[in-house]
Amino acid sequence: NNVMTPNSGGIINTVVDFTGDNEKIIYFTPRLAGFQVGVSYTPEPTELSGDKSTSDPFSGNNAWENVFEAGITWEYGFNGVDLGLSAVYLTADGTLLNTPDVEDWALGASAGFAGFTLGGAYAEKETDGIAAINTGTLIEDTTHWNLGATYGTGPWTFGLEYAEAQRDEVGGTGAVGTLLVNAVPTGAGIDELDLSAWVGGVAY
């Protein structure tokens, strides 16, 4: 779900997690007919984590508040086939002039049979687009998706994944907010930044 892309300054991540392990109220329903719902409320994320690449740069002043996160999953198995679906939504209120309200959402699916599992996810996120908020630089929106497969046999598991992300509408003029190519700033006003990655792995 989380793929770093070296030398591009970017990250591909279909996980919706804006508040990480900050203090919050969480509730999970029992799983009924394969469905389970989870919701959480975070009054003030004092130190952002999870899929965030930057923390709050405003000392003693939270940039967002009233963060609501909700997700639903469905699991079902029959005749050796395992199916799974998920949906997640997040909203947060911005408290400062250059920290606007944000929304994230993501969908995921998986299917497994005879040791093989195929899965994928798609996410649209504004929280990943927040960059150098202390300079007013803001990436309006990001989209992420991935598709992967694993095969397990005995103690071994083999996996392969492809992932992409697109980030649009970069603004601002500060050096922190400019795209770097070989550590040289190229200037602001980037229309689009595309990221892609192949990942393979073996586990024992």
Secondary structure, 3 states (H helix, E strand, C coil): CEEEECCCCEEEECCCCCCCCCCCEEEECCCECCEEEEEEEECCCCCCCCCCCCCCCCCCCCCEEEEEEEEEEEEEEECCEEEEEEEEEEEEEECECCECCEEEEEEEEEEEECCEEEEEEEEEECHHHECCHHHCCEEEEEEEEEEEEEEEECCEEEEEEEEEEEEEEECCCCHHHCCEECCEECCCCCCEEEEEEEEEEEEC
